[in-house]
Amino acid sequence: MIVDFHSHTAESDGTLHPQALADFMVERGVEWFSISDHDTLSAYGQFETPRATRVVTGIEINTTYRGNEVHVLGYRVERSGSPLDTMIAHNRAERAKRVEKMVAQLRRAGYGITYDDVLREATDAKALGRPHVGKALIALGIAPDIEWAFRNLLRGGKPGYVPSTHVTPHQAIAAIEAAGGIAVLAHPGRLKDRAIIDELAGAGLRGLEVFYPSHDADDVRAFREKARRYGLVMTAGSDFHDIRYHTQGVGVSVDDEDIRAFLELL
Protein backbone atom coordinates (compact mmCIF):
# COMPACT_ATOMS: atom_id res chain seq x y z
CA MET A 1 0.00 0.00 0.00
CA ILE A 2 1.22 3.52 -0.80
CA VAL A 3 0.30 6.19 1.75
CA ASP A 4 1.62 9.60 2.79
CA PHE A 5 0.48 11.21 6.02
CA HIS A 6 3.10 13.98 6.10
CA SER A 7 3.43 16.62 3.37
CA HIS A 8 3.50 20.40 2.99
CA THR A 9 2.15 23.03 0.61
CA ALA A 10 2.81 26.73 0.00
CA GLU A 11 0.34 27.41 2.81
CA SER A 12 3.32 26.78 5.14
CA ASP A 13 6.86 26.07 3.92
CA GLY A 14 6.24 23.91 0.86
CA THR A 15 6.17 25.15 -2.73
CA LEU A 16 3.13 23.50 -4.32
CA HIS A 17 -0.43 24.78 -4.24
CA PRO A 18 -2.70 22.36 -2.34
CA GLN A 19 -4.36 21.17 -5.56
CA ALA A 20 -0.96 20.56 -7.19
CA LEU A 21 0.16 18.48 -4.22
CA ALA A 22 -3.10 16.50 -4.23
CA ASP A 23 -2.63 15.86 -7.97
CA PHE A 24 0.94 14.71 -7.30
CA MET A 25 -0.36 12.23 -4.71
CA VAL A 26 -2.83 10.81 -7.22
CA GLU A 27 -0.15 10.64 -9.94
CA ARG A 28 2.10 8.61 -7.61
CA GLY A 29 -0.72 6.20 -6.73
CA VAL A 30 -1.03 7.28 -3.11
CA GLU A 31 -4.15 5.67 -1.63
CA TRP A 32 -4.38 7.63 1.65
CA PHE A 33 -2.78 10.99 2.36
CA SER A 34 -2.74 14.06 4.58
CA ILE A 35 -1.51 17.55 3.98
CA SER A 36 0.14 18.41 7.29
CA ASP A 37 1.22 22.02 6.96
CA HIS A 38 2.99 23.64 9.88
CA ASP A 39 0.57 25.40 12.23
CA THR A 40 -2.21 25.83 9.67
CA LEU A 41 -5.14 23.90 8.21
CA SER A 42 -5.70 26.40 5.42
CA ALA A 43 -4.89 23.93 2.60
CA TYR A 44 -8.14 22.12 3.26
CA GLY A 45 -10.98 23.34 1.08
CA GLN A 46 -8.48 24.27 -1.66
CA PHE A 47 -8.24 20.91 -3.42
CA GLU A 48 -10.25 18.00 -4.75
CA THR A 49 -9.22 14.38 -5.20
CA PRO A 50 -10.76 11.38 -6.97
CA ARG A 51 -13.05 9.22 -4.88
CA ALA A 52 -10.56 6.35 -4.87
CA THR A 53 -8.08 8.47 -2.88
CA ARG A 54 -8.73 8.93 0.85
CA VAL A 55 -7.81 12.24 2.48
CA VAL A 56 -7.33 12.67 6.24
CA THR A 57 -7.23 16.15 7.73
CA GLY A 58 -3.79 16.78 9.21
CA ILE A 59 -1.54 19.42 10.73
CA GLU A 60 2.02 19.57 12.08
CA ILE A 61 2.50 21.44 15.34
CA ASN A 62 6.05 22.59 16.03
CA THR A 63 7.04 22.32 19.69
CA THR A 64 10.25 22.45 21.71
CA TYR A 65 11.18 20.36 24.73
CA ARG A 66 14.44 19.69 26.58
CA GLY A 67 16.53 21.24 23.83
CA ASN A 68 14.76 19.23 21.11
CA GLU A 69 12.53 20.36 18.27
CA VAL A 70 9.61 17.98 18.70
CA HIS A 71 7.01 17.99 15.92
CA VAL A 72 3.57 16.58 16.65
CA LEU A 73 1.24 15.58 13.84
CA GLY A 74 -2.50 15.83 14.44
CA TYR A 75 -4.94 13.82 12.34
CA ARG A 76 -8.71 13.98 11.96
CA VAL A 77 -8.76 17.32 13.78
CA GLU A 78 -11.64 19.76 13.56
CA ARG A 79 -10.85 22.48 11.06
CA SER A 80 -12.07 25.40 13.15
CA GLY A 81 -13.67 26.29 16.44
CA SER A 82 -11.49 23.94 18.50
CA PRO A 83 -8.93 24.55 21.26
CA LEU A 84 -6.29 23.97 18.62
CA ASP A 85 -7.02 27.40 17.13
CA THR A 86 -5.43 29.27 20.04
CA MET A 87 -2.28 27.16 19.87
CA ILE A 88 -1.97 27.63 16.11
CA ALA A 89 -2.32 31.41 16.46
CA HIS A 90 0.35 31.48 19.19
CA ASN A 91 2.82 29.43 17.15
CA ARG A 92 2.31 31.53 14.04
CA ALA A 93 2.93 34.75 15.97
CA GLU A 94 6.10 33.28 17.48
CA ARG A 95 7.24 32.16 14.04
CA ALA A 96 7.01 35.72 12.72
CA LYS A 97 8.99 37.07 15.69
CA ARG A 98 11.65 34.41 15.17
CA VAL A 99 12.07 35.29 11.50
CA GLU A 100 12.41 38.98 12.39
CA LYS A 101 15.22 38.10 14.81
CA MET A 102 16.92 35.91 12.19
CA VAL A 103 16.90 38.76 9.69
CA ALA A 104 18.27 41.20 12.29
CA GLN A 105 21.11 38.84 13.18
CA LEU A 106 21.96 38.17 9.54
CA ARG A 107 22.07 41.90 8.86
CA ARG A 108 24.39 42.46 11.82
CA ALA A 109 26.62 39.74 10.36
CA GLY A 110 26.84 41.67 7.09
CA TYR A 111 24.21 39.93 4.96
CA GLY A 112 21.92 42.22 2.98
CA ILE A 113 18.54 40.67 3.70
CA THR A 114 15.33 42.32 4.91
CA TYR A 115 12.10 41.05 6.44
CA ASP A 116 10.29 42.12 3.27
CA ASP A 117 12.62 39.86 1.26
CA VAL A 118 11.44 36.92 3.36
CA LEU A 119 7.78 37.88 3.00
CA ARG A 120 8.16 37.97 -0.78
CA GLU A 121 9.41 34.40 -0.77
CA ALA A 122 6.68 33.30 1.66
CA THR A 123 3.96 34.75 -0.66
CA ASP A 124 0.66 33.62 0.91
CA ALA A 125 2.10 31.21 3.50
CA LYS A 126 0.19 31.28 6.78
CA ALA A 127 3.19 30.19 8.87
CA LEU A 128 6.66 31.68 8.37
CA GLY A 129 9.76 29.55 8.93
CA ARG A 130 13.46 29.12 8.28
CA PRO A 131 12.89 27.76 4.76
CA HIS A 132 11.44 31.14 3.77
CA VAL A 133 14.58 32.87 5.07
CA GLY A 134 16.66 30.35 3.13
CA LYS A 135 14.71 31.02 -0.06
CA ALA A 136 15.20 34.77 0.39
CA LEU A 137 18.94 34.23 0.77
CA ILE A 138 18.94 32.25 -2.49
CA ALA A 139 16.91 34.91 -4.33
CA LEU A 140 19.37 37.56 -3.16
CA GLY A 141 22.33 35.54 -4.41
CA ILE A 142 23.71 35.09 -0.89
CA ALA A 143 23.18 31.33 -0.81
CA PRO A 144 23.44 28.89 -3.76
CA ASP A 145 20.80 26.50 -2.41
CA ILE A 146 18.69 25.76 0.66
CA GLU A 147 21.10 23.18 2.05
CA TRP A 148 23.96 25.70 1.97
CA ALA A 149 21.78 28.35 3.62
CA PHE A 150 20.89 26.06 6.51
CA ARG A 151 24.36 24.58 6.92
CA ASN A 152 26.19 27.92 6.91
CA LEU A 153 23.73 30.48 8.18
CA LEU A 154 20.55 29.10 9.78
CA ARG A 155 21.51 26.16 11.99
CA GLY A 156 22.59 26.22 15.63
CA GLY A 157 25.78 28.22 16.14
CA LYS A 158 25.41 30.07 12.81
CA PRO A 159 24.74 33.82 12.47
CA GLY A 160 21.09 33.50 11.47
CA TYR A 161 20.06 30.88 14.01
CA VAL A 162 17.39 31.78 16.56
CA PRO A 163 16.01 29.06 18.87
CA SER A 164 12.28 28.53 18.57
CA THR A 165 9.92 29.33 21.41
CA HIS A 166 7.03 27.08 20.55
CA VAL A 167 4.66 25.27 22.90
CA THR A 168 5.58 21.94 24.50
CA PRO A 169 4.67 18.60 22.89
CA HIS A 170 2.48 17.82 25.89
CA GLN A 171 0.41 20.94 25.16
CA ALA A 172 0.19 20.05 21.47
CA ILE A 173 -0.98 16.52 22.24
CA ALA A 174 -3.65 17.83 24.62
CA ALA A 175 -4.90 20.39 22.07
CA ILE A 176 -5.07 17.79 19.30
CA GLU A 177 -7.01 15.44 21.56
CA ALA A 178 -9.38 18.26 22.56
CA ALA A 179 -9.96 18.91 18.84
CA GLY A 180 -11.04 15.29 18.39
CA GLY A 181 -7.77 14.30 16.76
CA ILE A 182 -5.05 11.67 16.91
CA ALA A 183 -1.58 12.84 17.99
CA VAL A 184 1.42 11.22 16.31
CA LEU A 185 5.10 12.00 16.86
CA ALA A 186 6.72 13.08 13.59
CA HIS A 187 10.15 11.80 12.46
CA PRO A 188 11.27 10.46 15.87
CA GLY A 189 14.67 9.64 14.36
CA ARG A 190 15.47 13.36 14.35
CA LEU A 191 15.21 13.65 18.13
CA LYS A 192 18.45 14.19 20.01
CA ASP A 193 16.85 12.65 23.12
CA ARG A 194 14.76 9.61 22.24
CA ALA A 195 13.68 9.18 25.85
CA ILE A 196 11.13 11.87 25.01
CA ILE A 197 9.18 9.18 23.14
CA ASP A 198 8.74 7.18 26.33
CA GLU A 199 7.55 10.26 28.21
CA LEU A 200 5.05 11.32 25.56
CA ALA A 201 3.68 7.78 25.30
CA GLY A 202 2.37 8.33 28.82
CA ALA A 203 1.01 11.78 27.98
CA GLY A 204 -1.62 10.90 25.37
CA LEU A 205 0.52 10.25 22.29
CA ARG A 206 -1.29 7.81 19.98
CA GLY A 207 1.29 6.99 17.31
CA LEU A 208 4.80 7.15 15.86
CA GLU A 209 5.86 8.06 12.34
CA VAL A 210 7.92 4.88 12.00
CA PHE A 211 8.32 5.00 8.22
CA TYR A 212 10.17 8.16 7.17
CA PRO A 213 12.78 8.80 4.45
CA SER A 214 15.76 9.34 6.78
CA HIS A 215 14.96 6.40 9.10
CA ASP A 216 17.33 3.51 8.46
CA ALA A 217 16.60 -0.15 9.21
CA ASP A 218 17.82 0.18 12.81
CA ASP A 219 15.56 3.17 13.35
CA VAL A 220 12.54 1.32 12.00
CA ARG A 221 13.25 -1.67 14.26
CA ALA A 222 13.65 0.59 17.30
CA PHE A 223 10.44 2.52 16.62
CA ARG A 224 8.49 -0.66 15.88
CA GLU A 225 9.50 -1.85 19.34
CA LYS A 226 8.49 1.46 20.92
CA ALA A 227 5.11 1.26 19.19
CA ARG A 228 4.60 -2.33 20.34
CA ARG A 229 5.65 -1.57 23.92
CA TYR A 230 3.33 1.41 24.34
CA GLY A 231 0.44 0.37 22.10
CA LEU A 232 1.06 3.14 19.58
CA VAL A 233 -0.06 2.99 15.96
CA MET A 234 2.55 3.27 13.20
CA THR A 235 2.31 5.86 10.42
CA ALA A 236 4.31 6.79 7.33
CA GLY A 237 5.14 10.07 5.63
CA SER A 238 7.48 11.60 3.06
CA ASP A 239 7.63 15.09 4.65
CA PHE A 240 7.51 16.41 1.10
CA HIS A 241 8.12 20.15 0.62
CA ASP A 242 9.73 20.71 -2.80
CA ILE A 243 10.73 18.29 -5.56
CA ARG A 244 14.12 20.06 -5.85
CA TYR A 245 15.04 18.99 -2.33
CA HIS A 246 12.78 15.96 -1.87
CA THR A 247 13.63 14.14 -5.06
CA GLN A 248 11.95 10.93 -3.87
CA GLY A 249 8.62 12.71 -4.35
CA VAL A 250 5.53 11.77 -2.38
CA GLY A 251 4.24 8.43 -1.15
CA VAL A 252 5.67 5.77 1.14
CA SER A 253 5.21 2.07 0.41
CA VAL A 254 4.24 0.12 3.54
CA ASP A 255 2.83 -3.30 4.33
CA ASP A 256 -0.91 -3.25 4.92
CA GLU A 257 -0.39 -4.91 8.29
CA ASP A 258 1.91 -2.13 9.48
CA ILE A 259 -0.54 0.67 8.76
CA ARG A 260 -3.82 -1.15 9.49
CA ALA A 261 -4.15 -0.08 13.13
CA PHE A 262 -3.81 3.60 12.17
CA LEU A 263 -6.32 3.31 9.35
CA GLU A 264 -8.77 1.65 11.74
CA LEU A 265 -8.46 4.65 14.08
CA LEU A 266 -9.31 6.92 11.17
PABATOR-141452 format. One record per residue (C-alpha): x, y, z; residue number from 1. Coordinates in Angstrom, 1 decimal, padded with zeros to 4 digits. Layout:
N
<site c1="X" c2="Y" c3="Z" n="NUM"/>
...
END
This chain:
266
<site c1="000.0" c2="000.0" c3="000.0" n="1"/>
<site c1="001.2" c2="003.5" c3="-000.8" n="2"/>
<site c1="000.3" c2="006.2" c3="001.8" n="3"/>
<site c1="001.6" c2="009.6" c3="002.8" n="4"/>
<site c1="000.5" c2="011.2" c3="006.0" n="5"/>
<site c1="003.1" c2="014.0" c3="006.1" n="6"/>
<site c1="003.4" c2="016.6" c3="003.4" n="7"/>
<site c1="003.5" c2="020.4" c3="003.0" n="8"/>
<site c1="002.1" c2="023.0" c3="000.6" n="9"/>
<site c1="002.8" c2="026.7" c3="000.0" n="10"/>
<site c1="000.3" c2="027.4" c3="002.8" n="11"/>
<site c1="003.3" c2="026.8" c3="005.1" n="12"/>
<site c1="006.9" c2="026.1" c3="003.9" n="13"/>
<site c1="006.2" c2="023.9" c3="000.9" n="14"/>
<site c1="006.2" c2="025.2" c3="-002.7" n="15"/>
<site c1="003.1" c2="023.5" c3="-004.3" n="16"/>
<site c1="-000.4" c2="024.8" c3="-004.2" n="17"/>
<site c1="-002.7" c2="022.4" c3="-002.3" n="18"/>
<site c1="-004.4" c2="021.2" c3="-005.6" n="19"/>
<site c1="-001.0" c2="020.6" c3="-007.2" n="20"/>
<site c1="000.2" c2="018.5" c3="-004.2" n="21"/>
<site c1="-003.1" c2="016.5" c3="-004.2" n="22"/>
<site c1="-002.6" c2="015.9" c3="-008.0" n="23"/>
<site c1="000.9" c2="014.7" c3="-007.3" n="24"/>
<site c1="-000.4" c2="012.2" c3="-004.7" n="25"/>
<site c1="-002.8" c2="010.8" c3="-007.2" n="26"/>
<site c1="-000.2" c2="010.6" c3="-009.9" n="27"/>
<site c1="002.1" c2="008.6" c3="-007.6" n="28"/>
<site c1="-000.7" c2="006.2" c3="-006.7" n="29"/>
<site c1="-001.0" c2="007.3" c3="-003.1" n="30"/>
<site c1="-004.1" c2="005.7" c3="-001.6" n="31"/>
<site c1="-004.4" c2="007.6" c3="001.6" n="32"/>
<site c1="-002.8" c2="011.0" c3="002.4" n="33"/>
<site c1="-002.7" c2="014.1" c3="004.6" n="34"/>
<site c1="-001.5" c2="017.6" c3="004.0" n="35"/>
<site c1="000.1" c2="018.4" c3="007.3" n="36"/>
<site c1="001.2" c2="022.0" c3="007.0" n="37"/>
<site c1="003.0" c2="023.6" c3="009.9" n="38"/>
<site c1="000.6" c2="025.4" c3="012.2" n="39"/>
<site c1="-002.2" c2="025.8" c3="009.7" n="40"/>
<site c1="-005.1" c2="023.9" c3="008.2" n="41"/>
<site c1="-005.7" c2="026.4" c3="005.4" n="42"/>
<site c1="-004.9" c2="023.9" c3="002.6" n="43"/>
<site c1="-008.1" c2="022.1" c3="003.3" n="44"/>
<site c1="-011.0" c2="023.3" c3="001.1" n="45"/>
<site c1="-008.5" c2="024.3" c3="-001.7" n="46"/>
<site c1="-008.2" c2="020.9" c3="-003.4" n="47"/>
<site c1="-010.2" c2="018.0" c3="-004.7" n="48"/>
<site c1="-009.2" c2="014.4" c3="-005.2" n="49"/>
<site c1="-010.8" c2="011.4" c3="-007.0" n="50"/>
<site c1="-013.1" c2="009.2" c3="-004.9" n="51"/>
<site c1="-010.6" c2="006.3" c3="-004.9" n="52"/>
<site c1="-008.1" c2="008.5" c3="-002.9" n="53"/>
<site c1="-008.7" c2="008.9" c3="000.8" n="54"/>
<site c1="-007.8" c2="012.2" c3="002.5" n="55"/>
<site c1="-007.3" c2="012.7" c3="006.2" n="56"/>
<site c1="-007.2" c2="016.2" c3="007.7" n="57"/>
<site c1="-003.8" c2="016.8" c3="009.2" n="58"/>
<site c1="-001.5" c2="019.4" c3="010.7" n="59"/>
<site c1="002.0" c2="019.6" c3="012.1" n="60"/>
<site c1="002.5" c2="021.4" c3="015.3" n="61"/>
<site c1="006.1" c2="022.6" c3="016.0" n="62"/>
<site c1="007.0" c2="022.3" c3="019.7" n="63"/>
<site c1="010.3" c2="022.5" c3="021.7" n="64"/>
<site c1="011.2" c2="020.4" c3="024.7" n="65"/>
<site c1="014.4" c2="019.7" c3="026.6" n="66"/>
<site c1="016.5" c2="021.2" c3="023.8" n="67"/>
<site c1="014.8" c2="019.2" c3="021.1" n="68"/>
<site c1="012.5" c2="020.4" c3="018.3" n="69"/>
<site c1="009.6" c2="018.0" c3="018.7" n="70"/>
<site c1="007.0" c2="018.0" c3="015.9" n="71"/>
<site c1="003.6" c2="016.6" c3="016.7" n="72"/>
<site c1="001.2" c2="015.6" c3="013.8" n="73"/>
<site c1="-002.5" c2="015.8" c3="014.4" n="74"/>
<site c1="-004.9" c2="013.8" c3="012.3" n="75"/>
<site c1="-008.7" c2="014.0" c3="012.0" n="76"/>
<site c1="-008.8" c2="017.3" c3="013.8" n="77"/>
<site c1="-011.6" c2="019.8" c3="013.6" n="78"/>
<site c1="-010.8" c2="022.5" c3="011.1" n="79"/>
<site c1="-012.1" c2="025.4" c3="013.2" n="80"/>
<site c1="-013.7" c2="026.3" c3="016.4" n="81"/>
<site c1="-011.5" c2="023.9" c3="018.5" n="82"/>
<site c1="-008.9" c2="024.6" c3="021.3" n="83"/>
<site c1="-006.3" c2="024.0" c3="018.6" n="84"/>
<site c1="-007.0" c2="027.4" c3="017.1" n="85"/>
<site c1="-005.4" c2="029.3" c3="020.0" n="86"/>
<site c1="-002.3" c2="027.2" c3="019.9" n="87"/>
<site c1="-002.0" c2="027.6" c3="016.1" n="88"/>
<site c1="-002.3" c2="031.4" c3="016.5" n="89"/>
<site c1="000.3" c2="031.5" c3="019.2" n="90"/>
<site c1="002.8" c2="029.4" c3="017.1" n="91"/>
<site c1="002.3" c2="031.5" c3="014.0" n="92"/>
<site c1="002.9" c2="034.8" c3="016.0" n="93"/>
<site c1="006.1" c2="033.3" c3="017.5" n="94"/>
<site c1="007.2" c2="032.2" c3="014.0" n="95"/>
<site c1="007.0" c2="035.7" c3="012.7" n="96"/>
<site c1="009.0" c2="037.1" c3="015.7" n="97"/>
<site c1="011.6" c2="034.4" c3="015.2" n="98"/>
<site c1="012.1" c2="035.3" c3="011.5" n="99"/>
<site c1="012.4" c2="039.0" c3="012.4" n="100"/>
<site c1="015.2" c2="038.1" c3="014.8" n="101"/>
<site c1="016.9" c2="035.9" c3="012.2" n="102"/>
<site c1="016.9" c2="038.8" c3="009.7" n="103"/>
<site c1="018.3" c2="041.2" c3="012.3" n="104"/>
<site c1="021.1" c2="038.8" c3="013.2" n="105"/>
<site c1="022.0" c2="038.2" c3="009.5" n="106"/>
<site c1="022.1" c2="041.9" c3="008.9" n="107"/>
<site c1="024.4" c2="042.5" c3="011.8" n="108"/>
<site c1="026.6" c2="039.7" c3="010.4" n="109"/>
<site c1="026.8" c2="041.7" c3="007.1" n="110"/>
<site c1="024.2" c2="039.9" c3="005.0" n="111"/>
<site c1="021.9" c2="042.2" c3="003.0" n="112"/>
<site c1="018.5" c2="040.7" c3="003.7" n="113"/>
<site c1="015.3" c2="042.3" c3="004.9" n="114"/>
<site c1="012.1" c2="041.1" c3="006.4" n="115"/>
<site c1="010.3" c2="042.1" c3="003.3" n="116"/>
<site c1="012.6" c2="039.9" c3="001.3" n="117"/>
<site c1="011.4" c2="036.9" c3="003.4" n="118"/>
<site c1="007.8" c2="037.9" c3="003.0" n="119"/>
<site c1="008.2" c2="038.0" c3="-000.8" n="120"/>
<site c1="009.4" c2="034.4" c3="-000.8" n="121"/>
<site c1="006.7" c2="033.3" c3="001.7" n="122"/>
<site c1="004.0" c2="034.7" c3="-000.7" n="123"/>
<site c1="000.7" c2="033.6" c3="000.9" n="124"/>
<site c1="002.1" c2="031.2" c3="003.5" n="125"/>
<site c1="000.2" c2="031.3" c3="006.8" n="126"/>
<site c1="003.2" c2="030.2" c3="008.9" n="127"/>
<site c1="006.7" c2="031.7" c3="008.4" n="128"/>
<site c1="009.8" c2="029.6" c3="008.9" n="129"/>
<site c1="013.5" c2="029.1" c3="008.3" n="130"/>
<site c1="012.9" c2="027.8" c3="004.8" n="131"/>
<site c1="011.4" c2="031.1" c3="003.8" n="132"/>
<site c1="014.6" c2="032.9" c3="005.1" n="133"/>
<site c1="016.7" c2="030.3" c3="003.1" n="134"/>
<site c1="014.7" c2="031.0" c3="-000.1" n="135"/>
<site c1="015.2" c2="034.8" c3="000.4" n="136"/>
<site c1="018.9" c2="034.2" c3="000.8" n="137"/>
<site c1="018.9" c2="032.2" c3="-002.5" n="138"/>
<site c1="016.9" c2="034.9" c3="-004.3" n="139"/>
<site c1="019.4" c2="037.6" c3="-003.2" n="140"/>
<site c1="022.3" c2="035.5" c3="-004.4" n="141"/>
<site c1="023.7" c2="035.1" c3="-000.9" n="142"/>
<site c1="023.2" c2="031.3" c3="-000.8" n="143"/>
<site c1="023.4" c2="028.9" c3="-003.8" n="144"/>
<site c1="020.8" c2="026.5" c3="-002.4" n="145"/>
<site c1="018.7" c2="025.8" c3="000.7" n="146"/>
<site c1="021.1" c2="023.2" c3="002.1" n="147"/>
<site c1="024.0" c2="025.7" c3="002.0" n="148"/>
<site c1="021.8" c2="028.3" c3="003.6" n="149"/>
<site c1="020.9" c2="026.1" c3="006.5" n="150"/>
<site c1="024.4" c2="024.6" c3="006.9" n="151"/>
<site c1="026.2" c2="027.9" c3="006.9" n="152"/>
<site c1="023.7" c2="030.5" c3="008.2" n="153"/>
<site c1="020.6" c2="029.1" c3="009.8" n="154"/>
<site c1="021.5" c2="026.2" c3="012.0" n="155"/>
<site c1="022.6" c2="026.2" c3="015.6" n="156"/>
<site c1="025.8" c2="028.2" c3="016.1" n="157"/>
<site c1="025.4" c2="030.1" c3="012.8" n="158"/>
<site c1="024.7" c2="033.8" c3="012.5" n="159"/>
<site c1="021.1" c2="033.5" c3="011.5" n="160"/>
<site c1="020.1" c2="030.9" c3="014.0" n="161"/>
<site c1="017.4" c2="031.8" c3="016.6" n="162"/>
<site c1="016.0" c2="029.1" c3="018.9" n="163"/>
<site c1="012.3" c2="028.5" c3="018.6" n="164"/>
<site c1="009.9" c2="029.3" c3="021.4" n="165"/>
<site c1="007.0" c2="027.1" c3="020.5" n="166"/>
<site c1="004.7" c2="025.3" c3="022.9" n="167"/>
<site c1="005.6" c2="021.9" c3="024.5" n="168"/>
<site c1="004.7" c2="018.6" c3="022.9" n="169"/>
<site c1="002.5" c2="017.8" c3="025.9" n="170"/>
<site c1="000.4" c2="020.9" c3="025.2" n="171"/>
<site c1="000.2" c2="020.1" c3="021.5" n="172"/>
<site c1="-001.0" c2="016.5" c3="022.2" n="173"/>
<site c1="-003.6" c2="017.8" c3="024.6" n="174"/>
<site c1="-004.9" c2="020.4" c3="022.1" n="175"/>
<site c1="-005.1" c2="017.8" c3="019.3" n="176"/>
<site c1="-007.0" c2="015.4" c3="021.6" n="177"/>
<site c1="-009.4" c2="018.3" c3="022.6" n="178"/>
<site c1="-010.0" c2="018.9" c3="018.8" n="179"/>
<site c1="-011.0" c2="015.3" c3="018.4" n="180"/>
<site c1="-007.8" c2="014.3" c3="016.8" n="181"/>
<site c1="-005.1" c2="011.7" c3="016.9" n="182"/>
<site c1="-001.6" c2="012.8" c3="018.0" n="183"/>
<site c1="001.4" c2="011.2" c3="016.3" n="184"/>
<site c1="005.1" c2="012.0" c3="016.9" n="185"/>
<site c1="006.7" c2="013.1" c3="013.6" n="186"/>
<site c1="010.2" c2="011.8" c3="012.5" n="187"/>
<site c1="011.3" c2="010.5" c3="015.9" n="188"/>
<site c1="014.7" c2="009.6" c3="014.4" n="189"/>
<site c1="015.5" c2="013.4" c3="014.3" n="190"/>
<site c1="015.2" c2="013.7" c3="018.1" n="191"/>
<site c1="018.5" c2="014.2" c3="020.0" n="192"/>
<site c1="016.9" c2="012.7" c3="023.1" n="193"/>
<site c1="014.8" c2="009.6" c3="022.2" n="194"/>
<site c1="013.7" c2="009.2" c3="025.9" n="195"/>
<site c1="011.1" c2="011.9" c3="025.0" n="196"/>
<site c1="009.2" c2="009.2" c3="023.1" n="197"/>
<site c1="008.7" c2="007.2" c3="026.3" n="198"/>
<site c1="007.5" c2="010.3" c3="028.2" n="199"/>
<site c1="005.0" c2="011.3" c3="025.6" n="200"/>
<site c1="003.7" c2="007.8" c3="025.3" n="201"/>
<site c1="002.4" c2="008.3" c3="028.8" n="202"/>
<site c1="001.0" c2="011.8" c3="028.0" n="203"/>
<site c1="-001.6" c2="010.9" c3="025.4" n="204"/>
<site c1="000.5" c2="010.2" c3="022.3" n="205"/>
<site c1="-001.3" c2="007.8" c3="020.0" n="206"/>
<site c1="001.3" c2="007.0" c3="017.3" n="207"/>
<site c1="004.8" c2="007.1" c3="015.9" n="208"/>
<site c1="005.9" c2="008.1" c3="012.3" n="209"/>
<site c1="007.9" c2="004.9" c3="012.0" n="210"/>
<site c1="008.3" c2="005.0" c3="008.2" n="211"/>
<site c1="010.2" c2="008.2" c3="007.2" n="212"/>
<site c1="012.8" c2="008.8" c3="004.5" n="213"/>
<site c1="015.8" c2="009.3" c3="006.8" n="214"/>
<site c1="015.0" c2="006.4" c3="009.1" n="215"/>
<site c1="017.3" c2="003.5" c3="008.5" n="216"/>
<site c1="016.6" c2="-000.2" c3="009.2" n="217"/>
<site c1="017.8" c2="000.2" c3="012.8" n="218"/>
<site c1="015.6" c2="003.2" c3="013.4" n="219"/>
<site c1="012.5" c2="001.3" c3="012.0" n="220"/>
<site c1="013.3" c2="-001.7" c3="014.3" n="221"/>
<site c1="013.6" c2="000.6" c3="017.3" n="222"/>
<site c1="010.4" c2="002.5" c3="016.6" n="223"/>
<site c1="008.5" c2="-000.7" c3="015.9" n="224"/>
<site c1="009.5" c2="-001.9" c3="019.3" n="225"/>
<site c1="008.5" c2="001.5" c3="020.9" n="226"/>
<site c1="005.1" c2="001.3" c3="019.2" n="227"/>
<site c1="004.6" c2="-002.3" c3="020.3" n="228"/>
<site c1="005.6" c2="-001.6" c3="023.9" n="229"/>
<site c1="003.3" c2="001.4" c3="024.3" n="230"/>
<site c1="000.4" c2="000.4" c3="022.1" n="231"/>
<site c1="001.1" c2="003.1" c3="019.6" n="232"/>
<site c1="-000.1" c2="003.0" c3="016.0" n="233"/>
<site c1="002.5" c2="003.3" c3="013.2" n="234"/>
<site c1="002.3" c2="005.9" c3="010.4" n="235"/>
<site c1="004.3" c2="006.8" c3="007.3" n="236"/>
<site c1="005.1" c2="010.1" c3="005.6" n="237"/>
<site c1="007.5" c2="011.6" c3="003.1" n="238"/>
<site c1="007.6" c2="015.1" c3="004.7" n="239"/>
<site c1="007.5" c2="016.4" c3="001.1" n="240"/>
<site c1="008.1" c2="020.1" c3="000.6" n="241"/>
<site c1="009.7" c2="020.7" c3="-002.8" n="242"/>
<site c1="010.7" c2="018.3" c3="-005.6" n="243"/>
<site c1="014.1" c2="020.1" c3="-005.9" n="244"/>
<site c1="015.0" c2="019.0" c3="-002.3" n="245"/>
<site c1="012.8" c2="016.0" c3="-001.9" n="246"/>
<site c1="013.6" c2="014.1" c3="-005.1" n="247"/>
<site c1="012.0" c2="010.9" c3="-003.9" n="248"/>
<site c1="008.6" c2="012.7" c3="-004.3" n="249"/>
<site c1="005.5" c2="011.8" c3="-002.4" n="250"/>
<site c1="004.2" c2="008.4" c3="-001.1" n="251"/>
<site c1="005.7" c2="005.8" c3="001.1" n="252"/>
<site c1="005.2" c2="002.1" c3="000.4" n="253"/>
<site c1="004.2" c2="000.1" c3="003.5" n="254"/>
<site c1="002.8" c2="-003.3" c3="004.3" n="255"/>
<site c1="-000.9" c2="-003.2" c3="004.9" n="256"/>
<site c1="-000.4" c2="-004.9" c3="008.3" n="257"/>
<site c1="001.9" c2="-002.1" c3="009.5" n="258"/>
<site c1="-000.5" c2="000.7" c3="008.8" n="259"/>
<site c1="-003.8" c2="-001.2" c3="009.5" n="260"/>
<site c1="-004.2" c2="-000.1" c3="013.1" n="261"/>
<site c1="-003.8" c2="003.6" c3="012.2" n="262"/>
<site c1="-006.3" c2="003.3" c3="009.3" n="263"/>
<site c1="-008.8" c2="001.7" c3="011.7" n="264"/>
<site c1="-008.5" c2="004.7" c3="014.1" n="265"/>
<site c1="-009.3" c2="006.9" c3="011.2" n="266"/>
END
